[in-house]
Amino acid sequence: MMEPSESNNQPESILKKKINRRELLRIASVGGIGLMLGGAGIGGILSTRTKVKSEEASISNIDRIPFHGKHQAGIVTPAQNFICCAAFDITTSDIGEVRKLFQVWTEATLTMTQGSLIGSNNNQNLPPSDTGEAAGLSPSRSTITFGVGPSFFDSRFGLQSKRPANFQDLPSFRGDQLQPQWCGGDLMVQVCADDMQVAFHAIRNLTRLARGKAVLRWTQDGFQRTTQADPSAGTPRNLLGFKDGTGNPDVSDPDLMNQVVWAQNTDGATWMTGGSYMVVRRVRMLIEVWDRSSLKDQEATFGRYRDSGAPMGAQQEFDPVDVHATTPEGNLQIPANSHVALSHGDGTLKLLRRSYSYSSGIDSTRGQLDAGLLFISFQRDLYKQFVPIQQKLAAGDKLNEYISNIGSAVFACFPGIEQGRYIGDSLF
């Protein structure tokens, strides 16, 4: 349940109070503005529950994805056009402050995913309660998904005993070239939306609301083909030109999702029941090298035809992958060291990919594009699903010649919540 402070009128009265410039500067000099807007003030802003609606005349329900439910949105939700992903480090050691942060984030998320702005502060002497760039914009099917990293269960908050048994940082994989600035994090916020400005607005405001409790560790934006560019909503292509996600399990099958994606109450950590474990990998693609390879070599690398997405030797994109099929000459149709052959294996290990491409300008050290794949997957168990698949890929994937894994992080994404509760309350 939300904190009793929801009914406390004190923060609201502060916001209504007229403050002269001298008083404003005095408050600012001791971090008062931050405290007013990042701490108790934010609680007051949100507690007023008088949220300012965006200026749009009407918003179709199709633009809104429900926030409440058994599972968090943004996992099996059909992927939106854009993503803003942010990892945070917690700067407080007070578990009560962390709990308040999740309460404030919950309220703000509910507001923003409905297409509203945060708060109603119009005091001319204070910063606005919302940064404003999403005013007049639809929710754009925005979803905001929260998780915690393994470091969240260190000694700071007394939650060591609640860390799930198989929830730990990934082992080192062969060929990893991880860079610290793209790894780890106490908290994860994944924002997806069909409008980049809407997604950025959410990350920006959640970061602002975290002031004094958490700071950004890394962020990464990403994109797919838009629904305008592909009304058929076909499988998106990565920056190497191949379809990405063809082998995903059917998210409309609840029994299959319980097997593959959602943590169960028999898995050991009851607070994670209905949640999912997230892997985020920043995979740099060596595009310039790839562009010089032949189409034959590219298709042999993936084990699929580029145009159709079909497994080699098959006709249609969703034809079954047969890693034992041979040509009339007796050769394997799908090369044994291809990406699809190794990731498919015997077909028993599955996970849900929800990846986006990224482009971050130029790598000045190489004079090449800094672009690639923000690989994201959700699974029920990291070490029974992602790790064995990645170990095979790291050891022998022909695709390794064209990619470099430079970022890595894992998060336990909470189960969904019902009205009146807040994200993460099953843990606290």
Backbone torsions as a table, in degrees:
resi	resn	phi	psi	omega
1	MET	NA	157.9	-179.5
2	MET	-74.5	160.0	-177.9
3	GLU	-68.3	151.3	178.1
4	PRO	-58.4	-18.5	-177.0
5	SER	-60.8	-11.5	179.7
6	GLU	-59.6	-27.7	-177.4
7	SER	-100.3	5.3	-179.0
8	ASN	-80.9	123.2	-176.1
9	ASN	-87.3	-8.1	-173.8
10	GLN	-58.3	-50.6	-179.5
11	PRO	-59.4	-36.5	-179.4
12	GLU	-65.2	-38.6	-179.3
13	SER	-67.1	-33.1	176.9
14	ILE	-63.2	-42.3	-178.2
15	LEU	-67.6	-29.4	-179.2
16	LYS	-81.2	-17.8	-176.3
17	LYS	-68.2	137.6	176.3
18	LYS	-77.1	129.4	-176.9
19	ILE	-122.7	126.8	178.5
20	ASN	-80.9	169.4	-173.3
21	ARG	-61.6	-40.4	-179.5
22	ARG	-61.2	-43.0	179.7
23	GLU	-65.9	-38.5	179.3
24	LEU	-61.5	-44.6	-179.7
25	LEU	-65.9	-35.8	178.7
26	ARG	-63.3	-43.3	179.7
27	ILE	-64.4	-43.4	-177.6
28	ALA	-63.3	-34.4	-176.2
29	SER	-64.8	-21.8	178.4
30	VAL	-112.9	21.4	177.9
31	GLY	76.7	17.3	-174.3
32	GLY	-63.7	-38.4	-179.6
33	ILE	-63.5	-41.8	178.4
34	GLY	-62.0	-41.0	-179.9
35	LEU	-66.2	-38.6	-177.5
36	MET	-68.4	-38.1	-177.1
37	LEU	-99.9	-17.6	-178.6
38	GLY	-106.0	-12.3	-178.2
39	GLY	-125.5	-110.8	-177.3
40	ALA	-60.4	-35.7	179.9
41	GLY	-60.7	-42.3	178.6
42	ILE	-63.6	-41.7	177.6
43	GLY	-58.8	-39.3	178.9
44	GLY	-66.9	-41.8	179.9
45	ILE	-59.1	-47.3	-176.5
46	LEU	-72.6	-32.8	-175.3
47	SER	-68.8	-20.4	178.7
48	THR	-65.7	-23.7	179.8
49	ARG	53.6	26.7	176.5
50	THR	-109.3	69.5	-173.5
51	LYS	-77.7	142.6	-179.3
52	VAL	-83.2	123.5	177.3
53	LYS	-71.1	145.7	173.4
54	SER	-62.2	164.1	-170.2
55	GLU	-83.6	0.8	-179.6
56	GLU	-64.5	143.5	-178.4
57	ALA	-67.6	-39.2	179.5
58	SER	-154.2	150.2	179.4
59	ILE	-127.5	122.7	178.7
60	SER	-67.2	141.4	178.8
61	ASN	-60.2	-22.6	-180.0
62	ILE	-66.7	-19.2	178.4
63	ASP	-83.6	-9.1	-177.7
64	ARG	-109.3	133.1	173.2
65	ILE	-111.1	125.9	-176.0
66	PRO	-54.9	136.8	179.1
67	PHE	-83.2	-39.9	-177.3
68	HIS	-83.7	152.6	178.4
69	GLY	158.3	178.9	-178.1
70	LYS	-66.0	-36.3	-179.7
71	HIS	-121.8	154.3	175.0
72	GLN	-66.1	142.9	172.2
73	ALA	-71.0	156.8	177.9
74	GLY	96.6	7.6	179.2
75	ILE	-112.3	-63.6	174.3
76	VAL	-97.6	-0.7	174.9
77	THR	-59.8	135.1	174.5
78	PRO	-50.5	132.1	-172.1
79	ALA	-62.6	133.0	176.4
80	GLN	-80.0	-179.2	-174.2
81	ASN	-74.6	-30.4	-172.2
82	PHE	-134.4	159.0	177.1
83	ILE	-139.0	142.2	165.9
84	CYS	-124.5	115.3	-174.8
85	CYS	-112.1	133.1	-178.4
86	ALA	-139.7	132.7	172.9
87	ALA	-106.2	141.4	-178.2
88	PHE	-121.4	151.1	167.6
89	ASP	-107.5	133.7	179.3
90	ILE	-79.6	135.6	-177.0
91	THR	-108.5	-4.4	176.8
92	THR	-107.0	152.4	175.4
93	SER	-106.2	7.6	-178.3
94	ASP	-93.7	112.4	-178.6
95	ILE	-62.3	-28.6	177.2
96	GLY	-64.7	-37.1	177.6
97	GLU	-68.2	-37.1	177.6
98	VAL	-64.9	-41.5	178.6
99	ARG	-61.1	-42.8	178.5
100	LYS	-63.1	-37.2	178.9
101	LEU	-60.4	-45.6	179.7
102	PHE	-66.2	-33.4	176.8
103	GLN	-65.7	-44.3	179.4
104	VAL	-66.3	-42.7	178.8
105	TRP	-62.3	-38.9	179.9
106	THR	-61.2	-48.0	-179.1
107	GLU	-63.3	-42.7	180.0
108	ALA	-66.4	-38.8	179.5
109	THR	-64.8	-44.4	178.1
110	LEU	-58.8	-40.1	180.0
111	THR	-67.3	-50.3	-173.9
112	MET	-69.7	-36.8	-179.0
113	THR	-73.4	-9.1	173.6
114	GLN	-95.8	-0.8	177.3
115	GLY	89.7	18.8	179.7
116	SER	-106.3	162.8	174.4
117	LEU	-93.9	159.5	-176.1
118	ILE	-83.4	127.2	171.7
119	GLY	71.5	-175.6	-178.5
120	SER	-142.9	28.5	-176.4
121	ASN	-73.4	118.6	176.5
122	ASN	-120.0	17.4	178.2
123	ASN	-62.0	121.7	-175.4
124	GLN	-65.4	-16.8	-176.8
125	ASN	-99.9	5.8	179.6
126	LEU	-128.7	155.0	173.2
127	PRO	-61.5	147.5	177.2
128	PRO	-59.7	154.7	-178.5
129	SER	-75.8	-11.7	175.0
130	ASP	-135.7	146.6	-176.5
131	THR	-72.3	-19.7	164.3
132	GLY	92.5	-12.9	-173.9
133	GLU	-70.9	-11.5	178.2
134	ALA	-99.2	6.0	179.1
135	ALA	-60.2	130.4	179.2
136	GLY	83.2	-2.3	-179.6
137	LEU	-98.0	149.4	177.5
138	SER	-74.9	165.6	177.5
139	PRO	-62.8	-22.1	175.3
140	SER	58.0	39.1	-179.8
141	ARG	53.9	34.8	-177.1
142	SER	-70.6	142.2	173.0
143	THR	-132.2	147.7	177.7
144	ILE	-130.4	121.3	-172.9
145	THR	-118.4	134.9	-174.0
146	PHE	-117.8	145.2	175.5
147	GLY	-151.9	170.4	177.3
148	VAL	-125.8	145.8	179.9
149	GLY	-89.3	170.4	178.8
150	PRO	-57.1	-33.5	-179.0
151	SER	-65.4	-17.7	178.6
152	PHE	-65.1	-19.6	-175.8
153	PHE	-102.6	22.0	174.0
154	ASP	-77.8	-163.8	-170.8
155	SER	-77.7	-4.4	-173.2
156	ARG	-63.8	-37.7	-170.4
157	PHE	-117.0	3.6	178.4
158	GLY	69.7	26.2	-177.8
159	LEU	-107.7	18.1	-175.8
160	GLN	-56.6	-38.0	-175.0
161	SER	-71.8	-13.8	-178.2
162	LYS	-95.9	0.2	178.2
163	ARG	-71.6	125.9	178.1
164	PRO	-58.3	146.6	-172.4
165	ALA	-57.5	-41.6	-176.5
166	ASN	-97.3	18.9	-178.9
167	PHE	-104.0	100.3	179.5
168	GLN	-153.0	167.2	178.7
169	ASP	-57.8	148.9	-179.3
170	LEU	-65.9	149.1	174.5
171	PRO	-68.6	166.6	176.6
172	SER	-74.6	128.2	178.5
173	PHE	-100.7	148.6	178.7
174	ARG	-55.7	130.9	177.2
175	GLY	87.6	-6.7	178.0
176	ASP	-58.7	137.2	174.5
177	GLN	-127.1	57.1	-171.8
178	LEU	-68.2	140.7	177.3
179	GLN	-114.6	128.7	-172.8
180	PRO	-53.5	-32.1	-177.0
181	GLN	-70.5	-7.6	178.4
182	TRP	-118.4	21.8	-174.5
183	CYS	-128.7	151.6	168.5
184	GLY	73.6	-165.0	-179.1
185	GLY	133.5	140.6	176.5
186	ASP	-73.7	-36.6	-175.0
187	LEU	-130.9	151.8	175.2
188	MET	-127.0	134.0	170.9
189	VAL	-125.3	117.3	176.9
190	GLN	-108.2	116.2	176.4
191	VAL	-109.6	126.4	175.8
192	CYS	-124.4	142.6	-180.0
193	ALA	-161.7	163.4	177.1
194	ASP	-86.2	2.4	176.6
195	ASP	-134.3	127.1	-175.7
196	MET	-66.0	-34.9	-178.5
197	GLN	-69.3	-35.2	176.0
198	VAL	-64.6	-42.0	-179.9
199	ALA	-65.7	-45.0	179.8
200	PHE	-62.8	-40.2	178.8
201	HIS	-56.2	-41.7	-178.7
202	ALA	-66.1	-47.5	179.5
203	ILE	-62.5	-41.9	-178.6
204	ARG	-61.2	-45.2	-177.0
205	ASN	-73.9	-34.7	176.2
206	LEU	-66.9	-35.8	176.0
207	THR	-64.9	-41.6	179.4
208	ARG	-63.6	-41.2	-179.1
209	LEU	-69.3	-20.4	-178.4
210	ALA	-84.5	-2.7	-175.4
211	ARG	-53.6	131.6	-179.6
212	GLY	89.1	-9.8	-179.2
213	LYS	-124.8	-33.0	-178.9
214	ALA	-152.9	151.4	178.3
215	VAL	-128.8	155.4	179.2
216	LEU	-64.9	139.2	174.2
217	ARG	-104.8	-46.7	172.7
218	TRP	-157.3	156.4	174.5
219	THR	-136.0	156.2	174.9
220	GLN	-151.7	126.8	173.6
221	ASP	-91.2	159.3	177.9
222	GLY	-155.3	169.5	-176.7
223	PHE	-150.3	158.9	168.2
224	GLN	-127.9	-179.6	169.5
225	ARG	-63.6	145.1	-177.8
226	THR	-83.2	162.8	177.1
227	THR	-67.3	-25.2	175.9
228	GLN	-69.4	-38.1	-178.4
229	ALA	-76.5	-26.8	-179.1
230	ASP	-136.9	79.3	-178.4
231	PRO	-60.7	-21.2	180.0
232	SER	-76.3	-9.0	179.1
233	ALA	55.3	44.6	176.4
234	GLY	-70.5	172.7	179.0
235	THR	-60.7	126.8	-179.0
236	PRO	-66.2	156.3	177.0
237	ARG	-104.4	145.6	175.0
238	ASN	-84.0	-178.6	-175.4
239	LEU	-75.8	-3.0	171.9
240	LEU	-91.9	0.4	173.8
241	GLY	92.1	1.9	-177.6
242	PHE	-105.2	151.6	178.6
243	LYS	-66.4	140.7	-173.5
244	ASP	-126.8	111.6	178.6
245	GLY	114.7	8.4	-179.9
246	THR	-57.3	-37.9	-175.1
247	GLY	-83.8	9.7	-178.9
248	ASN	-62.2	146.3	174.7
249	PRO	-69.5	161.4	-177.1
250	ASP	-74.5	110.8	-176.6
251	VAL	-73.5	-10.7	177.9
252	SER	-85.8	-1.7	179.2
253	ASP	-99.2	100.9	-174.8
254	PRO	-63.2	-34.8	178.9
255	ASP	-65.7	-40.7	178.9
256	LEU	-66.8	-39.5	178.0
257	MET	-64.3	-35.9	176.3
258	ASN	-65.5	-31.1	178.6
259	GLN	-77.5	-36.5	-168.6
260	VAL	-102.7	-40.3	-167.0
261	VAL	-110.2	-47.7	-169.3
262	TRP	-89.7	131.2	173.8
263	ALA	-65.6	142.2	-177.3
264	GLN	-109.5	160.2	-178.4
265	ASN	-70.0	-8.9	175.9
266	THR	-91.4	0.7	-175.8
267	ASP	-85.2	-6.7	173.6
268	GLY	114.6	-34.9	180.0
269	ALA	-111.0	95.7	-173.1
270	THR	-64.0	-27.6	-179.1
271	TRP	-67.4	-16.5	-180.0
272	MET	-94.6	0.8	-178.6
273	THR	-58.2	121.1	-176.6
274	GLY	92.2	-5.2	175.7
275	GLY	-92.9	-169.9	-179.7
276	SER	-154.1	155.0	179.9
277	TYR	-98.3	130.9	-171.8
278	MET	-110.0	135.3	171.1
279	VAL	-112.3	132.9	174.6
280	VAL	-124.1	123.2	178.2
281	ARG	-129.0	128.6	175.0
282	ARG	-92.2	108.3	-174.0
283	VAL	-106.5	105.0	177.3
284	ARG	-72.6	129.6	177.2
285	MET	-100.8	131.2	179.1
286	LEU	-86.3	75.0	-170.8
287	ILE	-60.0	-40.7	-176.9
288	GLU	-63.3	-36.1	177.7
289	VAL	-71.0	-44.1	179.7
290	TRP	-58.7	-40.9	-176.3
291	ASP	-66.1	-15.6	178.9
292	ARG	-96.2	-1.2	180.0
293	SER	-90.9	154.6	-177.6
294	SER	-75.2	159.5	177.5
295	LEU	-61.1	-38.0	179.3
296	LYS	-60.1	-43.4	179.7
297	ASP	-69.0	-38.3	179.1
298	GLN	-61.9	-44.6	-178.8
299	GLU	-69.1	-36.0	176.5
300	ALA	-67.1	-29.8	178.9
301	THR	-67.6	-45.0	179.8
302	PHE	-83.1	-30.7	-174.5
303	GLY	82.5	15.7	177.7
304	ARG	-135.6	156.1	173.2
305	TYR	-78.3	138.0	-174.9
306	ARG	-66.9	-44.3	-173.7
307	ASP	-67.8	-52.3	-173.3
308	SER	-88.6	-25.6	-173.6
309	GLY	81.5	0.3	-179.0
310	ALA	-69.4	147.7	173.4
311	PRO	-60.9	145.7	-178.8
312	MET	-58.2	132.5	-176.3
313	GLY	93.6	-10.4	178.6
314	ALA	-109.1	-179.3	-173.7
315	GLN	-111.7	-40.0	-171.9
316	GLN	-113.7	156.3	-176.4
317	GLU	-55.3	-42.4	-173.1
318	PHE	-99.0	16.2	172.3
319	ASP	-61.9	148.3	-178.8
320	PRO	-59.8	146.1	175.6
321	VAL	-83.8	119.1	177.8
322	ASP	-115.5	99.2	-175.3
323	VAL	-74.7	-6.5	179.5
324	HIS	-103.3	-5.4	-178.4
325	ALA	-63.2	141.8	-177.2
326	THR	-124.3	159.0	174.9
327	THR	-79.6	168.2	175.6
328	PRO	-56.1	-24.6	179.4
329	GLU	-84.4	-3.4	177.6
330	GLY	92.5	6.6	177.7
331	ASN	-88.9	153.6	177.2
332	LEU	-64.0	133.8	175.7
333	GLN	-65.0	-44.8	178.9
334	ILE	-102.8	113.3	-178.8
335	PRO	-52.4	139.0	-174.8
336	ALA	-63.7	-26.1	179.8
337	ASN	-98.3	14.0	178.5
338	SER	-76.9	162.4	-177.6
339	HIS	-62.7	-43.2	-176.1
340	VAL	-71.3	-36.1	-179.8
341	ALA	-63.9	-43.3	-177.4
342	LEU	-75.6	-39.3	-178.5
343	SER	-73.7	-30.6	179.4
344	HIS	-77.5	-42.3	-178.0
345	GLY	55.8	-131.8	177.6
346	ASP	-90.1	5.7	175.0
347	GLY	85.5	2.8	-176.7
348	THR	-88.2	-23.8	-180.0
349	LEU	-96.8	122.8	-178.8
350	LYS	-131.0	155.0	171.5
351	LEU	-151.5	167.5	-178.6
352	LEU	-105.0	111.9	178.0
353	ARG	-84.0	140.7	176.4
354	ARG	-144.1	60.2	-169.3
355	SER	-92.0	161.5	176.9
356	TYR	-136.2	152.0	171.9
357	SER	-80.6	156.4	173.5
358	TYR	-135.9	154.3	173.9
359	SER	-141.3	116.1	-174.4
360	SER	-120.8	41.7	175.4
361	GLY	81.9	-138.2	-172.8
362	ILE	-116.6	139.2	169.0
363	ASP	-82.1	102.3	-173.2
364	SER	-66.6	-21.4	180.0
365	THR	-74.0	-24.7	-178.4
366	ARG	-115.8	-13.0	-175.3
367	GLY	67.8	29.4	-178.1
368	GLN	-122.6	164.5	177.0
369	LEU	-65.4	134.7	171.9
370	ASP	-93.4	89.2	-175.4
371	ALA	-143.2	159.0	-179.7
372	GLY	171.4	-144.4	-173.9
373	LEU	-122.8	126.8	168.6
374	LEU	-89.0	88.6	-177.3
375	PHE	-71.7	127.9	176.2
376	ILE	-133.9	131.8	174.0
377	SER	-137.5	151.6	175.6
378	PHE	-121.1	138.1	-178.2
379	GLN	-152.8	163.3	-179.4
380	ARG	-76.1	-32.7	-177.4
381	ASP	-145.2	119.1	-176.9
382	LEU	-61.4	-44.1	-171.3
383	TYR	-85.2	-11.1	175.7
384	LYS	-100.7	-13.1	-176.7
385	GLN	-121.8	-70.2	-174.4
386	PHE	-65.2	-48.0	-172.3
387	VAL	-58.9	-50.8	179.7
388	PRO	-63.3	-34.8	177.0
389	ILE	-65.8	-46.8	-177.5
390	GLN	-66.7	-33.2	177.7
391	GLN	-62.8	-39.9	177.1
392	LYS	-67.2	-42.4	179.8
393	LEU	-65.1	-43.2	-178.4
394	ALA	-63.4	-32.6	-175.7
395	ALA	-79.9	-29.9	-172.0
396	GLY	-148.5	8.2	-176.2
397	ASP	-69.6	125.3	177.3
398	LYS	-61.4	-23.0	-179.6
399	LEU	-67.7	-19.7	-177.9
400	ASN	-59.8	-21.1	178.6
401	GLU	-66.3	-20.2	-172.6
402	TYR	-117.7	3.7	-177.5
403	ILE	-135.6	164.0	175.8
404	SER	-145.6	121.5	178.7
405	ASN	-81.6	111.4	-174.9
406	ILE	-115.8	-8.1	178.2
407	GLY	-138.1	148.0	-177.8
408	SER	-158.2	137.3	176.9
409	ALA	-162.0	154.0	175.4
410	VAL	-131.6	150.1	-178.4
411	PHE	-144.6	146.6	172.3
412	ALA	-94.8	107.9	-178.5
413	CYS	-86.6	124.8	-173.3
414	PHE	-59.7	159.4	168.2
415	PRO	-68.0	167.7	177.4
416	GLY	-71.2	175.0	-177.9
417	ILE	-132.1	159.3	173.5
418	GLU	-97.2	169.4	-179.4
419	GLN	-58.6	140.8	179.0
420	GLY	90.0	-7.0	178.6
421	ARG	-111.3	175.4	-178.9
422	TYR	-130.3	154.9	-178.3
423	ILE	-56.8	130.0	176.7
424	GLY	89.5	-2.8	-175.2
425	ASP	-67.5	-17.9	176.4
426	SER	-68.7	-23.9	178.9
427	LEU	-86.1	-39.5	-174.6
428	PHE	-81.5	NA	NA
